[in-house]
């Protein structure tokens, strides 16, 4: 074999070894294409990014056992089994899993995963810059229930039991400082967020998109494992699923890229409870 051929083969082997243990994320974001007059528009931008699972955390936001909205409860229950399989795959790759069912920490007071977060050496997060964001594309001022309930009361007591917690490896917290401390202490450079609700807690919790992006973290929303609190009787008077899509597009424009959970785990035929964004870009989203 010629020396040049040996060098090429060796380079391929070394490159493959360097990529071992990495994961490719297929990112979708939206960029504004400037043009003269009113012709400027937002366009989809697709990119690939390779990440190291050991430098990645998954945050599961507010996947509660019960919600005051029946519709929200039903969609979380449908989503939870697939989310659990995706989270298990991420954990097996070496990702750090953070369960963040807000306002339920009392349920986990004796959990090793909860104590792990409490005992984490404290790292104060950087101060967030003052910033103003565009308005949401949906009106959720009525609380967002699409099944007629009036907000609100605290119906949740724990995370949905279909999402398993590994007490030896995972963390449980709803505290922004604790979660930032875990991110820093574990050398996390990438955070994948999944859960609910896209227009509320996913954006605004102290451990969620707005806070993490504002502090320079690489953040990705799993857009097929989320749901919005939106009532189609409110503007812009589209279906619940179209409302969820509008909020996902808003996040892609304003905050961070999104991914599909297939980047972490492909579960053939398992689309139950999964938000599949199949509407073509040109389709009229107005409710008929």
N, C-alpha and C positions, 0 to 999 in steps of 0.2 A: 504493500500500500504506500502511495506517495505521501511524503511528509505533509504536503498541503491538505490532502484529504484527511489525514490524521488530525490536523489542527482544526479543521471544520467540524469533524465528529466530536472532538473534545469540547469545542465551544458550545455545540448543541447540548451535550451532556451537562456541562457546567451551567448553562442557562436554564435547563430543565430543573436541575437541582436547586438553583437559586429561587425558582418559582414555586418549588414544592412547599406546600403549606400555605400558599397564597390563595386568594379568592378574587374572582373578577366580578365587580358590580357593574351593572348596566344602568347608568344614571340618565334620568330624564329631567331636564330643566327647561325654562322658557326665557328667551332673550328678546329684547325689544329691538326690532329692526327700524331704524330711523329712516324716514323718507320725507320728501317735501309735502307740506300741507298736512291734511288729516290722514295721510296714507300710512303712517307708522303703525306697525302691528307686532304682536307677540308671536314668535315662532318657536316650535319645539326644537330643542337641541339634545341629541343623544350622544353620550360619551361612555367610554369604559374606564374603569379605575381598578387597579389591583391593590388589594389591601391584605394585611396580615391579620388573620383571626385573633392572634394573641394580643393585638393592639386594638381590638374592637370590642365594644360593649353593645348589648341589646337592652334597651329600656322598654319595659312593658307598662304602658301608661293606663291606669284606671280601668283595667279589665275586671270590673267588679262582679260579685255574685248576683247582684240585683240592682236595678235602677228604678227611680220613681216613674220613668217612662216605660210602658210595656214594650213599645217598639224597640227602644234602646236595649232593654233586657234580652229580648228575643234575638237581636242581631249579635250581641256579644256572645250569647250562648251558642249560636251557630258558628261564630268565628273561632271560638276558643280551642276546639280540638285541632284544627289545622295549625293555629298559632303554636300550640304546644309541640307539634311535630317539627315545625320550623325552628323553634327555640331549642329543642333537643339537639337538632342537627348543628346549630350554631355552637351550643355548649360542647358538643363532641369535637368540634374543630378547635376549641380553645377560647371561644368568646366568653366574656364575662357577662353574666345575665343579671340584670337588676329588675326586680319586681317592684313596681311603684303603684300599688293600689291606695290612692290618697285617702286619708282620714280613717284608716283601718289598722294603724300600727298597734293598737292595743291587742288585737287578735293575735299578733305575732310576737308578743312580749317575751316569750320563752323560746323563740326560734333561733337556732344558731346562725341562720342567714341574716336575721335582723340584728343580732349581736355583732356579727361581723362588720356591719356598716356602722354601728354605734362606736365600735372600738377602732375604726379606721383612723390613723393619724390625721388630724384636721389640717386641711389646706383651704384657706379662705379664697373664694373665687374672686377674680378681678371685678371691679365695679363695672356695671353695664353702662355703655354710653347712652345719653339721651337721644332717642331716635323716634321719629314719627312714621307710622306705617299706613299704607292705603286701607280703606275700609274693606271689610269682608264683602264678597259678592252675594251673600245671602243675608236675610234678616232673621236673626235668631232671638229677637228681643222678647218673644213669647215663651222662651225656654227651649223651644225646638222639638217638642214631642210631636210625632206624626200620628199618634194613636189617641190623642184627645185629653191626656192628663194635664193638669195644671201644676206648674212647678211651685214649690219643690219641697221635698223632704229627704232626709238622709236614709235611703233604703239599703245602702251597702254596708256589709260587715267585714268583708274579706275579698281577696282576689277570687275569680271564678275557679272552682276546684278542678276544672278540666285542664288548667295550666299547672303543670307540676313544678315544684320548687326543689332543687337539689340543695339540701341543707349543708352539704360539704363544700359546695363551690359557689353558690349564688349569693346575691345580696338582696335585702328587702329594705326599702326606704321610700319615704315621700318628702324627704328633706333635701332642699337644694344644696346646702353646704355638705351634707353627708355624701350625696351623690357626686358632687364635684370632687370631694376628697378621694372617693373611690376611683374616679377617673384618673386623677393625678397619681395616686399611689400605685395604680396598676399599669401605668404607662399607656393609657388609652389615647389613641389618636383619631378614632372613628367611632361614631355612635349611630346605631340604627334604631329608630323609634317606631314602635307599633302600638296599636291600641286605640283608645277613644278619649275625647271626641275631637275630630280633626279641627273644627272651628273654635274649640274652647281649650280644653286641657292640653291637647297635643301641641298647641302653639304656646299657651300662656303659663303652664305650671313652671315653678322655679327650677325644675330639672329638665324642661322640655325644649322645644325648638328655638323659641325666641331667645331664651337665656343662653343656651349652648352656642348657637350661631353668633350671638353678640359677644361671646368670649373667645371666638376664633376656632371653635371645634368644627371638625368635618362631620356634618350631620346628614342623615338620609332617612326619609320617611318611607316605610314599607306601604306603598299606596294601596295594595290589595288586602292589607290587614288593618284597616281603619274604617271609621264610620263617622258621619257628621250628625250633630243634633240639629235637624232642620225639618220644619213643618211646611209641606207644599202649599198650605193656605197662605203663607207669607211670601213677600217678594223674594226672588223674582218669579214665583209661581211655577216652579218646575217640579219634577218628581223628586222624591227623597234621594234617589241614587244620582240623579243629575245634579242635585244640590251638593252631594258629597264630591262629585267630580269637580264642580266649580271651586270648591274649597281646596282641593288637591292642586288644581291649576294655580290658584292664588299662592299657595305655599311654594310651588315651583318658580313662580315669578318673583316672590318677595323674600324668601328665606333660604331654601335649600333644595337640592335635587331629590327625586324620589326613585325608588327601586321597586321591583317585584320580588316577592319572597322566594320565587324560583331561583334567585341568585344564591340563596342559602340552602334550600332544599326543594327538589322537584318531587312532588307527590302526585303521580299520574292519576287522573280522574278525580282528584280531591279538590273540588271547587266549592264545596258547601261552605256558606258563610263568608265567602271571599268576594271582595269588591273587584269585579272584572270590568275594566274601563274599555268597553268595546264600541262606544259611540264614535262614529267618524267625526273628525274635526269640523266638518262643514254642516253637520246635522243641526237643525233648529232645535234648541233645547227648551223652548217654551212649551208648557203643558198644553195639550190640545183639549 
